[in-house]
Amino acid sequence: MAKSGIVAALTGASLVQKGAIAAGALFCVTVLWGAVQPREEVPYDPVKAHHEHPEQIVWSHNGIGNIGITGTFDRGQLQRGFKVYKEVCAACHSISRVAFRDLLALGFSEGQAKAIAAEYTVPSIDESGEPTTRPATLADKFPPVYANEVAARAAQNGAYPPDLSLITKARHDGTNYVRSLLLGYRDEVPTDFQKADTLWYNPWFASLAIAMPPPLASDEQVEYTDGTAPTINNYATDVSAFLAWTAEPKLDNRKETGVAAIAFLLILTILGYLSYKKVWRDVKKPKSA
Amino acid sequence: MSFPWAKQYQPTTEIGKFMDSRLPLPRFVYGALGAGYPTPKNLNYFYNFGVLAGVALVIQIITGVVLGMHYAADTSVAFDSVEHIMRDVNGGWMLRYMHAVGASFFFAVVYIHIFRGLYYGSYKPPREVLWMLGLVIFLLMMATAFMGYVLVWGQMSFWGAAVITGLFSALPLVGEAIQTWLLGGFSPDNATLNRFFSLHYLLPFVIFGVIILHVWSLHIPGSNNPTGLDVKSEQDTVPFHPYYTSKDFFGLGVYLIIFSAFVFFMPNSLGEPDNYIPANPLSTPAHIVPEWYFWPFYAILRAFTTDFLFIPAKLWGVIAMFASILLLFFLPWLDTSPVRSNKYRPLNRILFWVFVAVCVGLGVAGGKPAEEPWVIISQLLTAYYFAHFLIILPLVSRLEKPLPLPNSISEAVLSKFGGSTLGDGSRPGGAVAQPAE
């Protein structure tokens, strides 16, 4: 076919085709004109160079292969994580999407959950209609730590401690991320990275400089009563698991439902396949010629 | 419509006879999806995806209607209401994950459906209108999915809305006014959320209407098939029911198993973590990316980096992105090869797979930040995308020498089983490309 074939194809092309070829050539030339422009040298970015990806560890709720398809929460770990949250994180961070009744899912009895709720006060209205406060009940959600963002920033040197209810779903590889961040404070700052003196160097934080001081300072900072070693490492792991639960409280229920749904669908599909084969038997096997 | 040997509906019950002379709905269904619709007997599993797309839409509508009972379209509570669904509504997490994963699956199914149409030449005469109605559905789906994503009112919702409506601001003179009109303000806000909710609820039913036209248009010539040959006789077809109802039922089961695997075991794997952060107009995410099903078009949008012919780069990107879909409307007149199926088009078959690879490559590049090497990759692949449809296809359709076609669908099917003396390609009068009618 060679050259004359293409020329013949071009001249024989319909009006639509000729217009298309012209338009196509215009788009190609334009985009390729951009492609051949010299690229600007990308300046060295210390933030990118020093940023670390979360350290991978095995989680009970990630199940077989640690890929999250199977696995349920470890309630003992969630209770320890809740204790770490309550005694350390809760000083600045809220979990205001979690209700006290949700604590029953951690294995707390109703009495225990009620006692925890009663430690918090929530806004209310008294008999004369005046604003007042009352102890929280199971129906309440964890109250916010600060009245609003301005109050938080005023108290925290300009920084805003985010609500942690969804934090592990709001970050890539969130559960590992939170754990790595909590354990990731470094005293030695790379020489090519500048940060304000009020910030802390943490290579797992997006900007490397985080306003939160290292929250887990020493072993035995939080008392563990179930025999687990009270180490910083365990605190970080347990509280990360707890925050995985606050972000996805229906995880166990979801996977359980999934097993039932897929088991049902498998049987249905196998029956469907058999009836399909039966219906088609005569068509697929042509009568011998 | 349909073929002369199509079975006629015979009401057997009293109520059947009563209805048939008053509202012949059973007769209609019988002819559309029942034994009264003769269908080529050689359809492979890729032909399941039309029905699957319909099911995917129904799943979206059902879950969406229930989600709408619990969702509040107000910027102050929209994000909270989604979390309320996830935590407090009975089975709410399942509805919401089915809806979110369902959107991804709807697109995946439709993409396979479109590529199947491309491979077997289903856009060629006499199915041009069928093809164009499909493209209308695809465009409506894109609008619906985009607006649904905004309803979550997370960070990516907000900034996605800002970026996508910002595309219109690239138009000269009227652009800014159009963006303001679309948003109902100068940036995404409550007015935007309310109108997007309203339209997101409306458009699926518009899609449903266009699907009815799509299926109507399908039933005039009947389904295409992997050989691309026209149906010639009753031997070429089987009644839709029970043959394809049983096959579609099996295909649906497989689809629902894969769908359930995502819904129940990795529901967030197809989404962006940033959308679990409530919308914040004061904080721009580091990388604003749409959901995966928009990545190829996002890559084309960002591939144009230089002003050219007095048109700014941004406007080129917007024109190219819209053109990349709109050009598909012209496909039946760009590819003039008389042979439909790529089974018998040796050169175009290779080009088809190159094109598939280019689309996947554009998808990967579109999901990455606008940095090298992804910019140059997007640019080269974008050039090929346009060259494929607008230059290569018109020329190849004239240059290519197709393989000899079998005489009929039945003959092609028989030759597959090796039992036929006719299907060896040496039959008299073979080797002539049969024009598509």
HADDOCK unambig.tbl for C-alpha pairs under 7 A between the chains (distance, minus, plus):
assign (segid A and resid 5 and name CA) (segid B and resid 399 and name CA) 6.63 0.50 0.50
assign (segid A and resid 9 and name CA) (segid B and resid 395 and name CA) 5.88 0.50 0.50
assign (segid A and resid 9 and name CA) (segid B and resid 398 and name CA) 5.75 0.50 0.50
assign (segid A and resid 9 and name CA) (segid B and resid 399 and name CA) 6.48 0.50 0.50
assign (segid A and resid 10 and name CA) (segid B and resid 395 and name CA) 6.87 0.50 0.50
assign (segid A and resid 16 and name CA) (segid B and resid 333 and name CA) 6.78 0.50 0.50
assign (segid A and resid 16 and name CA) (segid B and resid 334 and name CA) 6.86 0.50 0.50
assign (segid A and resid 17 and name CA) (segid B and resid 334 and name CA) 5.47 0.50 0.50
assign (segid A and resid 17 and name CA) (segid B and resid 394 and name CA) 6.00 0.50 0.50
assign (segid A and resid 20 and name CA) (segid B and resid 390 and name CA) 4.85 0.50 0.50
assign (segid A and resid 20 and name CA) (segid B and resid 391 and name CA) 6.82 0.50 0.50
assign (segid A and resid 21 and name CA) (segid B and resid 390 and name CA) 5.17 0.50 0.50
assign (segid A and resid 21 and name CA) (segid B and resid 391 and name CA) 4.73 0.50 0.50
assign (segid A and resid 24 and name CA) (segid B and resid 386 and name CA) 5.54 0.50 0.50
assign (segid A and resid 24 and name CA) (segid B and resid 387 and name CA) 5.62 0.50 0.50
assign (segid A and resid 24 and name CA) (segid B and resid 390 and name CA) 4.96 0.50 0.50
assign (segid A and resid 24 and name CA) (segid B and resid 391 and name CA) 6.07 0.50 0.50
assign (segid A and resid 27 and name CA) (segid B and resid 383 and name CA) 6.93 0.50 0.50
assign (segid A and resid 27 and name CA) (segid B and resid 386 and name CA) 6.86 0.50 0.50
assign (segid A and resid 28 and name CA) (segid B and resid 383 and name CA) 4.65 0.50 0.50
assign (segid A and resid 28 and name CA) (segid B and resid 386 and name CA) 6.82 0.50 0.50
assign (segid A and resid 28 and name CA) (segid B and resid 387 and name CA) 6.83 0.50 0.50
assign (segid A and resid 30 and name CA) (segid B and resid 308 and name CA) 6.50 0.50 0.50
assign (segid A and resid 31 and name CA) (segid B and resid 303 and name CA) 6.61 0.50 0.50
assign (segid A and resid 31 and name CA) (segid B and resid 304 and name CA) 5.29 0.50 0.50
assign (segid A and resid 31 and name CA) (segid B and resid 379 and name CA) 5.90 0.50 0.50
assign (segid A and resid 31 and name CA) (segid B and resid 383 and name CA) 6.32 0.50 0.50
assign (segid A and resid 32 and name CA) (segid B and resid 379 and name CA) 6.50 0.50 0.50
assign (segid A and resid 32 and name CA) (segid B and resid 380 and name CA) 6.91 0.50 0.50
assign (segid A and resid 32 and name CA) (segid B and resid 383 and name CA) 6.82 0.50 0.50
assign (segid A and resid 34 and name CA) (segid B and resid 304 and name CA) 6.35 0.50 0.50
assign (segid A and resid 34 and name CA) (segid B and resid 305 and name CA) 5.33 0.50 0.50
assign (segid A and resid 34 and name CA) (segid B and resid 306 and name CA) 5.14 0.50 0.50
assign (segid A and resid 35 and name CA) (segid B and resid 376 and name CA) 5.83 0.50 0.50
assign (segid A and resid 35 and name CA) (segid B and resid 379 and name CA) 5.99 0.50 0.50
assign (segid A and resid 69 and name CA) (segid B and resid 265 and name CA) 4.96 0.50 0.50
assign (segid A and resid 69 and name CA) (segid B and resid 266 and name CA) 6.78 0.50 0.50
assign (segid A and resid 166 and name CA) (segid B and resid 276 and name CA) 6.70 0.50 0.50
assign (segid A and resid 169 and name CA) (segid B and resid 273 and name CA) 5.84 0.50 0.50
assign (segid A and resid 169 and name CA) (segid B and resid 276 and name CA) 6.36 0.50 0.50
assign (segid A and resid 170 and name CA) (segid B and resid 273 and name CA) 4.39 0.50 0.50
assign (segid A and resid 170 and name CA) (segid B and resid 274 and name CA) 5.39 0.50 0.50
assign (segid A and resid 170 and name CA) (segid B and resid 275 and name CA) 6.92 0.50 0.50
assign (segid A and resid 170 and name CA) (segid B and resid 276 and name CA) 4.76 0.50 0.50
assign (segid A and resid 170 and name CA) (segid B and resid 277 and name CA) 5.87 0.50 0.50
assign (segid A and resid 171 and name CA) (segid B and resid 273 and name CA) 5.30 0.50 0.50
assign (segid A and resid 171 and name CA) (segid B and resid 274 and name CA) 6.79 0.50 0.50
assign (segid A and resid 172 and name CA) (segid B and resid 273 and name CA) 6.07 0.50 0.50
assign (segid A and resid 254 and name CA) (segid B and resid 264 and name CA) 5.64 0.50 0.50
assign (segid A and resid 255 and name CA) (segid B and resid 264 and name CA) 5.63 0.50 0.50
assign (segid A and resid 255 and name CA) (segid B and resid 265 and name CA) 6.12 0.50 0.50
assign (segid A and resid 258 and name CA) (segid B and resid 260 and name CA) 6.74 0.50 0.50
assign (segid A and resid 258 and name CA) (segid B and resid 264 and name CA) 4.92 0.50 0.50
assign (segid A and resid 262 and name CA) (segid B and resid 257 and name CA) 5.85 0.50 0.50
assign (segid A and resid 262 and name CA) (segid B and resid 260 and name CA) 6.69 0.50 0.50
assign (segid A and resid 265 and name CA) (segid B and resid 253 and name CA) 6.28 0.50 0.50
assign (segid A and resid 265 and name CA) (segid B and resid 257 and name CA) 6.20 0.50 0.50
assign (segid A and resid 268 and name CA) (segid B and resid 253 and name CA) 6.85 0.50 0.50
assign (segid A and resid 269 and name CA) (segid B and resid 250 and name CA) 5.59 0.50 0.50
assign (segid A and resid 269 and name CA) (segid B and resid 253 and name CA) 4.76 0.50 0.50
assign (segid A and resid 269 and name CA) (segid B and resid 254 and name CA) 6.52 0.50 0.50
assign (segid A and resid 272 and name CA) (segid B and resid 246 and name CA) 6.82 0.50 0.50
assign (segid A and resid 272 and name CA) (segid B and resid 249 and name CA) 6.20 0.50 0.50
assign (segid A and resid 272 and name CA) (segid B and resid 250 and name CA) 4.75 0.50 0.50
assign (segid A and resid 273 and name CA) (segid B and resid 250 and name CA) 5.34 0.50 0.50
assign (segid A and resid 275 and name CA) (segid B and resid 246 and name CA) 6.74 0.50 0.50
assign (segid A and resid 276 and name CA) (segid B and resid 246 and name CA) 4.92 0.50 0.50
assign (segid A and resid 276 and name CA) (segid B and resid 247 and name CA) 5.48 0.50 0.50
assign (segid A and resid 279 and name CA) (segid B and resid 242 and name CA) 6.97 0.50 0.50
assign (segid A and resid 279 and name CA) (segid B and resid 243 and name CA) 6.26 0.50 0.50
assign (segid A and resid 280 and name CA) (segid B and resid 243 and name CA) 6.50 0.50 0.50
